[in-house]
Amino acid sequence: MSYSIFVRDRAQMDGRSPQLLAYDIHDRSAAAALVSLIATSYRDHGFNPATRVHWFRADGNVHEIYTWPHA
């Protein structure tokens, strides 16, 4: 199975599609590690265990970053 990484701005969830950051990642662990690394590179970041989605704050907005499909 192949995994992709998406990011979306929580302030602009008015029907806009999430942005594709990466695709064709063949290892789920590698995709999840990359998502975590990107999120934690921001000073204000976190993880929602209920949705398994990482988030970070940039330019005053909260962004969610996640792999698809979810594991």
Secondary structure, 3 states (H helix, E strand, C coil): CCEEEEEEEHHHCCCCCCEEEEEEECCHHHHHHHHHHHHHCCCCEEEECCCCEEEEEECCEEEEEEEECCC
